[in-house]
Amino acid sequence: MFSQTPTLFDALPDPATKETPAAKPVGSKAMRGSKLIAPDSLVAIFEQEYREIRPRAPMPAFDIRFRRFTSLNTTIRLREGRLHVRLSDLLEHAPESVHHSIAHILLAKLYRKPIAPAHSDRYRRHVSSDAVSRQAEHIRQTRGRKRILTAVGHYYDLSEVFDTLNARFFHGLLGKPVLTWSAHHARRMLGHYDAAHNTIVVSRVFDRPDTPRCAIEYLLYHEMLHLKHPVRVKAGRRCVHSREFQAEERLFPELEEAKAYLRRL
């Protein structure tokens, strides 16, 4: 994937202002609309982790709920002295130790404190486990919606480019996924392969007459390699670009020319 989107453990906005995205679980009991209210035991976990991070600060009120997100999304927001936490329902039944890690990571990011490696490792291992990964893929397929436009652009036909690359580098053996141009001229997310919907999306910023053929071919070739080399989990961490992936990527003849063009965007 070609993206500059922040990851779960990137820095977050100022705690006194905006919400902080992350990815974590939770438990629940009552329901109000689509929001399930967290049990008192989870509130107690957040209070305990808050006290660890801010030992002398007044304890704020917590409003913790989990929702039917389409992925492992989580947000935390400080508003009028109350901490509002929204957690993915996918992790409702996560172990208590994982809930502690979630609370620690969210609060540490909110208040710009160091994240303890033990907590980040525990969280990563949990969400990277086979069971949780399968569940996450399932909810992306069943809850998520992919906006599919067209593979035929004004200047480039993604289907034609795919077929050319498939014959040239993969002996025509790659099954063709859904191919589509993005809705907008995105520069942060240049392209990505969505395994849940078997779709390759390419930013429409490339569909113009001055885009060199090698750039669009390299971008699509990179996403096709994700088809051939799916994401793997090693020691609790997701390996998106394996050694095999990187070795095949270097076989692209106009690699440097294409990368130079991408850097100029």
WOGI-V451726 format. One line per field, one symbol per residue. phi: phi as a letter, one per 30 degrees, with the letter a starting at -180 (. if undefined). psi: psi as a letter, one per 30 degrees, with the letter a starting at -180 (. if undefined). burial: b if it has 9 or more other C-alpha atoms within 8 Angstrom, else e. A space follows every 50 residues. Layout:
phi: ???
psi: ???
burial: ???
This chain:
phi: .cacddcecddcdeddbcdbdabacacabdbbicccdddeddeddddddd dddbdcdddddcccbbbdddadcbbbbcbhicccbbbdddcecdeedddd ddedddddddchcdddeddddddddddcdeddddddddddddcdbcdcca dccdbbcdddddddddddcbhicdddddcadddbddcdcdaaccddchbc ccdddddadcddedddddddeeddddddbddccbhicdcdcdddeddddd dddcedddddddddd
psi: kjlgkklegllllkffdlljkajlallldlkjbgkkkkleeeeeeeeeee eeeiffkkklkkjklllilfaikklkkkjhgkjkkklkfegeglleeeee eeeeeeeeeeghlkkkeeeeeeeeeeffleeeeeeeeefeeeelkkjkcl fjaefkjeeeeeeeeeeefgggfkkkakkkllflikfejfllkjeeghkk kkkfffilfgkkeeeeeeeeeeeefeeeilklkkhgkkjeileeeeeeef fkeheeeeeeeeff.
burial: bebeeeeeeeebbebebbbbbbbbbbbbeeeeeebbbbbeebbebbbebb bebeeeeeeeebebbbbbbbebbbbbbbbeebbbbbbbbbbbebeeebbb bbbbbbbbbbebeebeeebbbbbbbbebbeebbebbbbbbbeeeeeeeee bbbeebbbbebbbebbbeebebeeeeeebbbbeeebeebbbbbbebebbb bbbbbebbeebeebbbbbbbbbbbbbbebebebeebbbbeeeeebbebbe eeeebebbbebeeee
